[in-house]
Amino acid sequence: VLDEIQKISHQTLEVIRLMTNFNFEEKNLFSVLMAGNDEFIQHLKLRINEPLRQRVTCYCNLEPLSRKETQEYITHHFEVAGSHHKIITDQAATMVYDLTSGIPRLISSLLFAGLEAAAEAESQIIDLEHIERAGKLISPPGQEVYR
């Protein structure tokens, strides 16, 4: 699995292409999952990357989550982590969506920071104040929210 594939050099992409050419006893036993942003798709469209593009068998585009999907995403992650009770208020979950526009990676970062803020406040539930604080802590300088 190669994440942030858009940052990989052409030479490395060529090595990946060559590695996927190997057949072991007439079977290709080597698969690569490449994850990146739209910039990578633009790299694949370049003539120099055509041999690699021809080997890509599936494309998947992850769209931002809706407000409801964001709530489900949050609930799922807490359940997988072993939570048996509500960890975040509905208002805080709504703010998570508002601050992240439903982008899963940003949701996860904001929730982690929200958990830390709640822990520092010795609270067993993440509320609006914790998410507001988390948003300020993890936003780039000069920005108070992700959007």
N, C-alpha and C positions, 0 to 999 in steps of 0.2 A: 504494500500500500504506500503510495507516494502522495503526500499531502502538499499543498502549496506548489503544485507542479508548474504553475506559471512562472515561478522563479528559477526553474532549472535551466541551465545553459543548453544550447543546441547540441554541444558535444555529448552531454549527459543523456539527452533525449535519443541521440543516435546509439549510444550504448544500450539503452533500454530497448530500442528497436531491434538491435542485433541479438539481444538476449531472448527476445520473443521469437526469433527465427529458429532457435534450436529445437530439433525434434529428437525425442528420446524414444528409440525403437518405434518410429513412425507415429508417435503420439507427442503432442505438445503439452508438456506437463508444467509449463511455466506461464502464469497469468499475472498481469499487473493491473492494479486498480489505481487509477490516477484521479486525484481530486484537486480541483483548483477553481479559479474564477473565470469569468468570460475572457479574460486576457489570454488564457491558455487556448481557448477555441480559436482565437485570432492567430496564435502561433501555429496551430495545426493547419490553418488555411494557407500558410506560406508554402510556396513550391518546394523549398528546401526540406520541409517536414512531410511532404506527401507520402513517402514510404511508411512513416509511422501512422499517419492518418488512415491509411488503408488497412492497418491492423487493428484499429479501434472498432470493436464490435458492438458497443452499446454506449449511448450517451444518456445522461440523466441530468436534469436541471432542477435544483432544489429552489423552489420559490419561497418567499417569506410566508410564515404561518399566519392564518387569520387570528382574530382575537380569541375565538373559541378553541382553535387548534393550539394556540399559545397556552391557554389554561390547561388543556389536556396534556401538553408537553411537560408543563411544570408538575402537574399531578403525577404523571408517569415517572418522572425522574425521582421524585420524592418516594414514591412507592417502591421503585427498584432499589433505592438506597435503604429501604427497610422501614420507612415511616408508616405508622399505623394510625396516625391522626393528622389533622390538617396542620400544615406547617406555615402557610402563607394566607393572609387575608385576601378576600376577593378584590378589595380596593388596591392592595399592593400588587396582585397579579395583573390587574388592569393597567397599573402604572408600568409594569414590566413590559407589557405589549406597547404602550404608548412611547416608551423610551427606546425600544429596540426595533420597532416596526415589524416585529415577528421574525427577525433573523435569528435562527437557532443558536449560533455561536455567541451572539451578543446576549441572548436570553440567558444562556448558561453562565457567562461571565458576570452578568448583573446579579443573577441568583446567588452565585458563590459569594460575591461581595455583600449581598444582602444577608446571607447566613452569617457572615463574619460580623456585620453590624449588629445583628440580633444577638449574637453570642456576647459581643462586647457589652451590650446593654442588659445582659443576663435575661433575655427574653426567649421563651420557647416557641414563639411564633414571629414570623417576619411580617411587619406591618408597613404602612405607607412611609413612615419616617425612616425605616431601615432602607427601603428601596431608594428614597430620595437621597439619603446619605451615600449609599452605594453608587448611585448614578454620578454623583459629584466626584467620588473617589476614583472611578475607573474611566471617566470621560477624558478625552485628550485636553491638554491645556487650552484655555480659551473657549471651551465648550462645556456647557453644564449638563447636556444630555446627548445621547447617541445620535438621534434622528439625523 
